[in-house]
């Protein structure tokens, strides 16, 4: 069974641009969540989607948004990029009812 | 607000030693606790999941315990190997959904 797939793996953007990251969950998993990892703050929860509905949202500005499609694939978007948005963005999927998360390899975003 | 602390922040041991990593959390009303491993530049690999009703879980050379009343969990690694070198992260869920609160991790180095 394929794991969680994130694309792109690496990307470089400049301040003010926007970026869209994609995540394909493990087959059968309907919950997808997103996390930001930085050296200073560690891993922080961004948001979670279940059956195309945002179920929970972390404490991030409105520039960070996401969505989930009917096939459970998810995207997150960051608009008006700032230098501080440079981070590893991790996506995780979870099978219904277990609470266990399985993470992808992440998308490393560098903002110049 | 849930806070997770991991001690020590870094640990260096010779191959073959048994070792214990510690995790503490401030709110004992957790749904589950999960231990992850992260290799440099990679995503997270799930090691063990302990539901709130459980006291411990074992997988191979790994054993994780949970004491909800004291807000503590330990990850025991037996007969450590150089391949165990990685950062180990503890995360708790208070909702049963995919909103995890992570510790900052313990960076483990096992020398041959």
Interface residues (C-beta under 8 A of the other chain):
Chain A: X4 X6 X31 X32 X33 X35 X42 X43 X44 X45 X48 X50 X55 X56 X58 X90 X92 X94 X98 X99 X100 X101 X102 X103 X104 X105 X106 X108
Chain B: X31 X32 X34 X36 X41 X42 X43 X44 X45 X46 X49 X51 X89 X91 X93 X95 X96 X97 X98 X99 X100 X101 X102 X103 X104 X105
